[in-house]
């Protein structure tokens, strides 16, 4: 093999090993199966806190409600059911 190929092979192998070590460090901790099998309460040791602006929260609530209503409406439409109150609420949420 030419020297360039050997050097390229070494670079590829070293980058693969470095990538494997980084991947291993980013994996989550092992789950506690003993608690899960005995029915004990499970707890999370890693907690993140996210701060969301109130405007975003309100908008997300409206979107979530609209999605739920649209999904219910699709199921009712498939069964031939018409719910006027739901349709009016969908229109009101879609406008806001």
C-alpha positions as CSV (number, residue, x, y, z in Angstrom):
1,X,0.0,0.0,0.0
2,X,1.3,3.5,-0.7
3,X,2.1,5.7,2.3
4,X,-0.9,8.0,1.5
5,X,-3.3,5.2,1.8
6,X,-1.9,4.1,5.2
7,X,-2.1,7.6,6.5
8,X,-5.7,8.0,5.2
9,X,-6.6,4.6,6.9
10,X,-5.1,5.8,10.2
11,X,-7.0,9.1,10.0
12,X,-10.3,7.3,9.3
13,X,-9.8,4.8,12.1
14,X,-8.9,7.5,14.6
15,X,-11.9,9.6,13.7
16,X,-14.1,6.5,14.0
17,X,-12.8,5.8,17.4
18,X,-13.2,9.4,18.5
19,X,-16.7,9.4,17.2
20,X,-17.6,6.2,19.1
21,X,-16.2,7.7,22.4
22,X,-18.3,10.9,21.9
23,X,-21.4,8.9,21.1
24,X,-20.9,6.7,24.2
25,X,-20.6,9.8,26.5
26,X,-23.9,11.3,25.2
27,X,-26.0,8.2,25.8
28,X,-28.5,8.4,28.7
29,X,-27.9,6.6,32.0
30,X,-28.9,3.0,32.3
31,X,-32.6,2.5,33.4
32,X,-33.4,1.1,36.8
33,X,-35.3,-2.1,35.8
34,X,-35.5,-3.3,39.4
35,X,-37.9,-0.5,40.3
36,X,-39.9,-1.0,37.2
37,X,-40.4,-4.8,37.8
38,X,-41.2,-4.5,41.5
39,X,-43.7,-1.7,40.9
40,X,-41.8,0.9,42.9
41,X,-42.0,4.5,42.0
42,X,-39.7,5.6,39.3
43,X,-37.8,8.9,39.5
44,X,-35.7,10.9,37.2
45,X,-32.4,12.2,38.4
46,X,-31.9,14.6,35.5
47,X,-34.2,17.6,35.4
48,X,-34.2,20.4,32.9
49,X,-36.1,23.6,33.3
50,X,-37.4,25.5,30.3
51,X,-38.7,29.0,30.5
52,X,-41.3,29.8,27.9
53,X,-42.7,33.3,27.4
54,X,-46.4,33.7,28.3
55,X,-47.3,34.7,24.7
56,X,-45.9,31.4,23.4
57,X,-47.8,29.4,26.0
58,X,-51.1,31.0,25.1
59,X,-50.5,30.5,21.4
60,X,-49.5,26.8,22.0
61,X,-52.7,26.2,24.0
62,X,-54.8,27.6,21.2
63,X,-53.0,25.5,18.6
64,X,-53.3,22.3,20.8
65,X,-57.1,22.9,21.3
66,X,-57.6,23.5,17.6
67,X,-55.7,20.3,16.7
68,X,-57.8,18.3,19.1
69,X,-61.0,19.8,17.7
70,X,-60.0,19.2,14.1
71,X,-59.1,15.6,14.9
72,X,-62.4,15.0,16.5
73,X,-64.2,16.7,13.6
74,X,-62.4,14.4,11.1
75,X,-63.6,11.3,13.0
76,X,-67.1,12.6,13.2
77,X,-67.1,13.5,9.5
78,X,-66.0,10.0,8.7
79,X,-69.0,8.7,10.6
80,X,-71.5,11.2,9.2
81,X,-71.9,13.2,12.4
82,X,-72.2,16.9,12.4
83,X,-71.4,18.9,15.5
84,X,-72.3,22.6,14.9
85,X,-70.9,23.7,18.3
86,X,-67.5,22.2,17.6
87,X,-67.4,23.6,14.1
88,X,-68.1,27.1,15.5
89,X,-65.4,26.7,18.0
90,X,-62.9,25.6,15.3
91,X,-63.8,28.7,13.3
92,X,-63.3,31.0,16.3
93,X,-59.9,29.4,17.2
94,X,-58.8,29.5,13.5
95,X,-59.5,33.2,13.3
96,X,-57.7,34.1,16.5
